[in-house]
Amino acid sequence: MNIHEYQGKALFREAGVAVQDGVHCTSVEQALAAYDSLGSEVVAVKSQIH
């Protein structure tokens, strides 16, 4: 099986496994909205480039 990390985390959540919160974004606009929704001044960005 070949899946992205965010997809794997979703599967874990559905199975009741604790995973870190995160937001999957595909644009700058989505990233800015995600930042605003997190309510923290400090966030980390992890990109998957392939």
C-alpha positions in Angstrom: 0.0 0.0 0.0 1.3 3.4 -0.9 -0.4 6.3 1.0 0.5 9.7 2.2 1.2 10.4 5.9 -2.1 12.4 6.3 -4.0 9.5 4.9 -2.3 7.1 7.3 -3.1 9.4 10.2 -6.7 9.5 9.2 -6.8 5.7 9.2 -5.2 5.6 12.6 -7.7 8.1 14.0 -10.6 6.0 12.6 -9.2 3.0 14.4 -8.9 4.9 17.7 -5.1 5.3 17.6 -3.9 8.7 19.1 -2.1 10.8 16.5 -1.0 14.4 16.5 -3.4 17.0 15.2 -2.6 18.4 11.8 -4.2 20.0 8.8 -3.7 18.9 5.2 -3.3 21.9 2.9 -2.7 22.1 -0.8 -2.5 25.9 -1.3 -1.2 29.0 0.5 -4.7 30.1 1.2 -5.5 26.8 2.9 -2.3 27.0 4.9 -3.2 30.5 6.1 -6.7 29.4 7.1 -5.3 26.4 8.9 -2.8 28.7 10.8 -5.7 30.9 11.9 -7.8 27.9 13.0 -5.0 26.5 15.2 -5.0 29.4 17.6 -1.3 29.4 18.2 1.4 31.8 17.3 3.9 28.9 16.8 3.3 26.2 14.3 5.4 23.7 12.3 5.1 23.0 8.6 6.0 19.6 7.2 5.9 19.4 3.4 5.7 16.3 1.3 7.3 16.9 -2.1 7.5 14.2 -4.7 
